[in-house]
Amino acid sequence: MKNQDLYHDVAKAETLDKFRRVLMNVFDGDADAMLGELESRMAANEDYETAAQMRDIRKKLNDI
C-alpha cells in the first residue's frame, strides 16, 4: 500500500468517525433528521446538487 492510499484511508476513517459522532450526539441517531438538516442548509446556500443528493439518500433510507 502506498503512502497516498494510506493517507486516503486514514482521512476517510476520520471523516466517517466525525459523521458518526454528529449523528449520534447532535441528532440522537436520527439519520433522516440529519440528512434533512443538511439538505436544508445546502438549499439555503444554493448548493442544489448537494441538496438533491441528500434528498436522494433520505429517500433511499426511507425505502429500506
C-alpha positions as MATLAB code, in Angstrom:
seq = 'MKNQDLYHDVAKAETLDKFRRVLMNVFDGDADAMLGELESRMAANEDYETAAQMRDIRKKLNDI';
ca = [
       0.000    0.000    0.000;
       1.372    3.368   -0.979;
       1.548    6.291    1.434;
      -1.084    8.140   -0.590;
      -3.510    5.218   -0.236;
      -2.816    5.002    3.475;
      -3.402    8.751    3.882;
      -6.697    8.457    1.977;
      -7.847    5.541    4.168;
      -6.995    7.414    7.383;
      -8.719   10.599    6.184;
     -11.795    8.596    5.179;
     -11.917    6.869    8.573;
     -11.624   10.211   10.382;
     -14.425   11.696    8.280;
     -16.692    8.722    8.966;
     -15.938    8.949   12.686;
     -16.860   12.654   12.719;
     -20.041   11.886   10.774;
     -20.959    9.154   13.276;
     -20.311   11.421   16.278;
     -22.505   14.197   14.863;
     -25.220   11.695   14.011;
     -25.231   10.199   17.494;
     -24.535   13.299   19.622;
     -26.418   16.032   17.766;
     -29.214   14.113   16.063;
     -29.584   11.268   18.591;
     -29.062    8.682   15.849;
     -31.820   10.071   13.611;
     -30.214    9.871   10.170;
     -33.333   11.229    8.459;
     -33.239   14.381   10.599;
     -29.529   14.850    9.976;
     -29.860   14.458    6.223;
     -32.886   16.759    6.227;
     -30.873   19.420    8.051;
     -28.016   19.049    5.565;
     -30.459   19.251    2.653;
     -31.989   22.453    4.046;
     -28.609   24.052    4.646;
     -27.382   23.182    1.162;
     -30.537   24.585   -0.439;
     -30.181   27.777    1.620;
     -26.600   28.071    0.343;
     -27.859   27.476   -3.207;
     -25.876   24.221   -3.453;
     -28.727   22.443   -5.146;
     -26.678   19.476   -6.358;
     -25.675   18.522   -2.819;
     -29.207   19.207   -1.559;
     -30.549   16.823   -4.189;
     -28.009   14.186   -3.147;
     -29.133   14.483    0.486;
     -32.764   14.186   -0.639;
     -31.951   11.070   -2.670;
     -30.113    9.458    0.247;
     -33.051   10.211    2.574;
     -35.439    8.644    0.063;
     -33.293    5.509   -0.170;
     -33.141    5.230    3.633;
     -36.909    5.615    3.930;
     -37.458    2.940    1.255;
     -35.457    0.380    3.246;
];
